[in-house]
């Protein structure tokens, strides 16, 4: 395992795109990118409302979830423009996102005011179409978080951090979700950011377990990679030149007050046997 980047506040939404790693840093309100070895760092966007999920539209433009003001933004030149306002649908801060090949953005939200001590509640998964139309795609999810789309574009798998499971849906041509089913029950695991591999398994950050786990459909855990001592893992992604680098977003905890005033977050990487597939 090697450290690529240190000195962050809280890293989330890691992606491999166009030969570079991309990541949001919550409390520096910035989206960063850097090369496969952690060099050539660039600030790609400044997001006052706190960036989280990242993706790309079919035309190649960067899409960013702005958490606290419940917006989906698009980078146009050096500026960010609003694609959709999700305030009417989000029960808490918006978080991770996957953008499918048609340009539809699937976005989770907390469902309640986690950082303010709110009472836990279920949430809706939201869909934003390429024309900016926003809608509720699925309801009664326990903190919908990291999500993946299978290579054929037909299945969306959503991690429920508060439900210790992954739920799967069939994506219809019109963007509606059907055939809801449990993809994996994971007692004791808090699924966070995740990545799909070429054998149809999911690498899942276990937000409170200090590890990433490799999960197959049905819930069997095949492998685990531990975080550095004293850290938890809040997101992960497969990428690198061969697609076999597992990048992990690590921090001591997810306490917003502590993380905003410190620079203890790391991006660490290790190599795995099977490469990335699907989206993100």
Secondary structure, DSSP 8 states (H G I E B T S, - for coil): -EEEEEEES-EEEEEEETTEEEEEEGGGTEEEEE-TTS-S-EEEEE-TT-EEEEEE-TTS-EEEEETTTTEEEEEETTEEEEEEE-TTT-SS-EEEEEE-TTS-EEEEE-SS-TTTT-----EEEEEE-TTS-EEEEEEEESSEEEEEE-TTS-EEEEEETTTTEEEEEEE-TTS-EEEEEEEEE-TT--EEEEEEBTTS-EEEEETTTTEEEEE-TTS-EEEEEE-STT-EEEEEEEESTTS-EEEEEEES---HHHHHT---EEEEEEE-SS-B-SB-
